[in-house]
Amino acid sequence: MRERAAGELALYERIPSYRRAIEASGATGAAEIAVIGDEEAVAAEVRRYREAGATEVVFTATELDGEEGRVRTWRLLGELSRG
């Protein structure tokens, strides 16, 4: 899945603000910092961002895992946004 993400997310590596965020994280590419996994893994990453002090966490769901995966992702993110 991460290999597929590398191709789909490569465009972010050319946008200066995203490039800075990627580099600040210590990663070399956008796919390295992409949150990929099941609901438990995604929820854990959201918690990690919040615990690190993030006041706003923005996600973009892709079609990497098909329509069912996209719907599951949006459902989970909606639940997480409510606290």
Secondary structure as the mmCIF struct_conf table of DSSP 4:
data_model
#
loop_
_struct_conf.conf_type_id
_struct_conf.id
_struct_conf.beg_label_comp_id
_struct_conf.beg_label_asym_id
_struct_conf.beg_label_seq_id
_struct_conf.end_label_comp_id
_struct_conf.end_label_asym_id
_struct_conf.end_label_seq_id
HELX_RH_AL_P HELX_RH_AL_P1 ARG A 2 LEU A 9
HELX_RH_3T_P HELX_RH_3T_P1 ALA A 10 ARG A 14
BEND BEND1 ILE A 15 ILE A 15
HELX_RH_AL_P HELX_RH_AL_P2 PRO A 16 ALA A 24
TURN_TY1_P TURN_TY1_P1 SER A 25 GLY A 26
BEND BEND2 THR A 28 GLY A 29
HELX_RH_AL_P HELX_RH_AL_P3 ALA A 30 ILE A 33
BEND BEND3 GLY A 37 ASP A 38
HELX_RH_AL_P HELX_RH_AL_P4 GLU A 39 GLU A 51
TURN_TY1_P TURN_TY1_P2 ALA A 52 GLY A 53
BEND BEND4 THR A 55 THR A 55
BEND BEND5 GLU A 63 GLU A 63
TURN_TY1_P TURN_TY1_P3 LEU A 64 ASP A 65
HELX_RH_AL_P HELX_RH_AL_P5 GLY A 66 SER A 81
TURN_TY1_P TURN_TY1_P4 ARG A 82 ARG A 82
#
